[in-house]
C-alpha cells in the first residue's frame, strides 16, 4: 500500500512561492494531529502494533508526526473507550517487553463512523 501524504499546499494551481494561509494550516492541524484516533485505528486495522511503531507509522504512512507522549495519551483514551485492547508481549533475547495494541470490533465501527462523517463533510463542500 502506498503511503497517504497530507497535502502541503492549498492547491496544485497555487504558485510555489505562495505559502498556505493560517486558515489552511489550522484545518491541516485539526484534520491530522487533533484527530489522531482515526489514523491510529486505521493502522491497527492492518495489524497489532506497539506505541513507538504507531508513532513512526504516522510519519511513514500519513506524512505527519506528533510527540510520542501524544500517541500514548490517545492510546490510553482509545483503550478506556474500548476501541482498542492491549496485550503485553514477554521479553526475550534481552529485548524489553512490549505492549501491543489491537483494534476491537467497537473500534472498527467507530472508525467506519468517523470515515463516513468525513466523507459527508466533503460531499457538502462540493
Secondary structure, DSSP 8 states (H G I E B T S, - for coil): --------SS-TTS-TT----HHHHHHHHHHTGGGHHHHHHHHHHH--EEHHHHHHHIIIIIS----HHHHHHHHHHHHHTTSEEEEEE---TT---EEEEEE-HHHHHHHHHHHHHHHHHHHHH-
